[in-house]
Amino acid sequence: MTGISIDEAVSVMEGGASLMELLRRSDQARRVAFGNKIETCSIVNAKSGNCPEDCKFCPQSSHSTSLIDKYPLISSNELVDAAKLAEKSGSASFGIVTSGRSINTEKERGVLLEAVERIAENTDFPPCASLGLADEDFLKALKDAGLKRYHHNLETAESFYSEICTTRDYRDNIATIKAAKLAGLKVCSGCLFGLGETPAQRVELLEALRSLEVDSVPINFLNPLDGTPIKDGVEQLSPIDCLKAIAVARLMMPTTTIRVCGGREHNLRDMQSWIFAAGANGVMIGSYLTTGGRRIEDDMRMIEDAGCEPE
């Protein structure tokens, strides 16, 4: 299946198609590629807060005054226990997420490598990790320990990136994604929409991900928290804006997993179940990094009510 062009994607994102016609196309594309299977995933916030980066949206940044839990990397035992709990809850994949620019100390790397190995041995999960910027050597070590997928978001378009972060170069993010692919890992990389970017810049970001040939695209929507520099500085996306973004992602990347994650409760409100008609074949369940999600039972029911089934 061939994805739609950049020009068509921009036209659709800016409102050049009726919503119902758009959903008909995106729903059909999802069904052709994935049937009615929906991949669920969950994460553990393994290291929280005290990040030196200045991302305006992030409550874990040291530039933020958000009241969140802050703690160092938890133990490998705690990480394995979190994975086992996620497996019992019905999640199909599990990711370890840490705050900070990267994992640099040998002690932390040792904890993570041990945890990945034990999760691979003691659960049915294909382990995933999101540990910031990483080089090919560390990524190969993670793969040897049992890691299957590395997650590293681009967040927004390159043309808009300096508006939300000045402490990291966009090219560093690209380099990490390429290093993960060279290490033989699958790559999960996506978006945070609602930062003040234009519809065309949303397409610019999706085109970057398409060009990188990532395996999974997580789509997040901004849920601005008190204490973050971006709070009250942008207009909240409407549910229709969110559905268009999901649908355009599906039509641009027909055979790539499109996964809806953080901020969906805040932005989609009563239209959350429409994400599958918009083309999503994946959804994050349980808690996010610094905010709680819905009850897992409610999300599982939403999948079933939409005529789909968890993979």
N, C-alpha and C positions, 0 to 999 in steps of 0.2 A: 504494500500500500504506500502511495506517495503522499506526503504531507502537502498542505496548501502552501501557496507562495507567501512571501513576506507582505507583498502588497495586499493580497486578499486578507491576510491575518490582521493587518492594521485596519482595513476597512471594516471588518467584522468587529474588532475590538472597539472601534470608535462609534459603532452603532449602525453599520451598514447592512444589517440583516435582522429580520424579526426574531425574537427570542425563541419562539416555538419552532421555527424552521431550523434555527441553529441547533437547538437541542435534538431535533430529529436526526440531524447529520452526525452530531457528536455521539449520541446514544448508539446509532447504527455502527459507527466506527469502533466503539468500545466492544460491542457484541461480536463483531467480526473477529477482532483480535483476541478477546479474552472471554467471550461468552458471558455468563452471569456470575463468574467467580470474582470475589472481592478480597484482595489481600489486606489483612489487618497487620498492624505493627505497633509496637510499644517501645518506650525508652526508659532509661533511668538517668536521672541527673546525678552523675557520679562525682562531680566536682563543681561547686556552685559559687559564683560571685568572684570579686577581686580580679576581674579581667582588665588588663591595661589598655585594651582597645577602646576607641571612643565612639563606637556605633551608637547613633542617636536613639535608636529604637530599643536598645537592650538594657534591661534592668540589672544585668550582671556586670555591666561595665563599671569600672572604678569612677567614671565620670557621672554616674547616675546616683541619685539619692534614694532610689526605690528601697522600700523595706522588704528585703527578701532574706531567706536563709543563706548564709555564707559558710562554706566548710571546705576543707581540703579533700583530696581524693579519698574515697571510701575504700575499704579493704576488698581484696579479691573474694573473700567469703561473702561479704554483703552484695557484691555484684552477682555472684552465682545465685544467691538466694533471690535476688530481684528477678533474675532470668527465670528461675523455676516458678516464681509466683506469676510472672507474665504468661508462661506456658500453661499453667492451670487456668488462667483467665480466658484462654482461647486465642491468644495472639499467635500469628503465623511467623513473625520475626521479631527480633529484639536488638536494640541498639544501646551502646554505652556512649553517653555524651558528657564531655567535660568542657568547662569554661576555660578561657585563656587563649592566648595566641597559638600555643603549641604545647606538646609534651616534651620537655627537654631533659629532665633528670632521669638518671638510670633507675632510681628507686621507683618513680612513677611508671616508667616503661615496664619495669619488672612486674609490678602489680597488674598492669593491664594485660601483658602477655600471658601471665598465669591465669587471669580471669577468662580471657578469650579461650584458652586451651581447655579449661574446665567446663565452660559453657558448651563448647563444641562436643565434649565428651559426655556430659551429663544431661543434655537436653536435645530435642530434635531441631533446635533453632539453627539457621545459618547465621552465625554471629555478625553483627554490624557495629561499627564504631564511628563516632564523630569527635575527633580529637584536635581539631584546628589544623593549622598548616603542618605538613609532614613531608619528609623526604622519602625517596624510593627505598632506601635501606630499612628504615623503620617500618614502612608499609609492607615490605617483603617479610620482615620478621613477624609482623602481625598475621600475614597470610599463612606463614609456616605454622603459626600457633593455632590456626583454624578459622581466622577471619575470612568471611566471604564477600563482604561489601563495605566500602568506605563511603561515609557521608560527608559532604562539604558543600554548603550552599554558596552560590554566587550572590544571593540576596536580591540584587537589582541590576539594572543595565549598567554597562561600563560608562556610558555618557552621564549617568546620574550618581555613580558610586561616590564621588567626592563630596556629594551633598549629605551623605549619611555616615561616612567613615573617612578619616584622614590619616589614621595610624597604620593602615595596611594598604598595599598596592593591589589593585584588581588583578594584576598579572600574577601575584603570589597565589591567589585563589585558583587561577587557571593552571598554574604549575603543579599545585597539589593534586588536582583532578587528573592531570596527565601522568603524574607519578604513580597514582593509584592504579591507573589502567596499565602502565608498564609493569607494575608489580603483580599483575594478573588478577586484580580485584574487580568486582563489579562496582559501579559508581552510582551513588544517589546524590543528586545535586539539584537544588531548586531555587525557589523564589520566596520573597516576602513582598506581597503587593499591598498597596495602600500607604506607601511612604511619601507620597507626593509626586510620584513619577507620572508621566503621561501614558495614555494607552499605547502610543507608538513605542515608548521605552519598555513597556511590558513585552511587546513583541520582540524588541531588540534582545531582551534577556532570553526569551524562549528560543530565539534563533541561535544565540550563543550556546545554549544547552543542546540544541539539535546538532549543531556543528561539532560539538564535543562527543556526540554519540553516547550520552550517559544512559544508564539502564533504567533509572527511576527518577522522576521529577516530583519532589514534594512541594506542594503549593501551600504557603502560609499566608494569612491575612493579618494585618497589623491589629493588635489589641493593645493600644497604648496604655502603659501603666504609669501611675503617679511616680514622679521622680525621674522619669526619662526625659531627655531634652526635646523629644518629638511630641510629648504629651500636649494636646490642644493645638498643635501646630499644623495639623493636616485634617482634611475632611474625610470622614469615615466612608468607606466603600459601601454601596448599596448591595443587597443580595443579587441583583441582576448584574452589577459589575463583576461580582465574584463568579457567577455562573458563566459569564462571557469569557473570563480569563481561563477557567477550567476547560471550557469548550474549545477555545482557540488552541490551548496547549494540546488537547487531544487531536484536533484536526491537523496541527503542524507535525505531531509525532504520533502517528496512528498506532504503532506497535510498542511504544514505550509505556511503562507503568506511570500513570498519573495518580499521585497520592495526595489527598487533602488532609492537612494537618492542623497546626495551631491557628487560632483565631476564627475558626468556622462558627463556633457558637455565638461569638460577639458580632460577626458580620453577616452571616447567612440567616441567623435567627430561625424563624419557622420554616425556612426553605432548605434546611440542611440536607434533607433526603433527596433534593434535586441534584446533588453533586454527581450521582450515578448517571442520570439522564444527560448531564453535561459532559460525561465521558470519563469520570474518575473510576479507576478499577482498584483503588487502594485507599485506605483511611487509617489514620493513627487513632488508637483507642487508649483510654486511660489518661493519666496526667501528662502535662507537657513539662517544660523545664521549670518555669517559675509560676505557672498557673495550673489550676486543676481543670480537667476535662469533664465530660459527662460520665455518668455511670456506664461501665462497660456493657451492662445488660441492655441499656437503652440504645447504644450504638449497634449491638448485635440485632436487636429488634428492628432498628431502622434499615439495616441491610436486608433482612428478611421481608420486611414490609414493601421494600422496593422491588421485590421479585428476584432478589439476588441471594447468594449464599457465600459465607466466609470460606476462603480457600484454605 
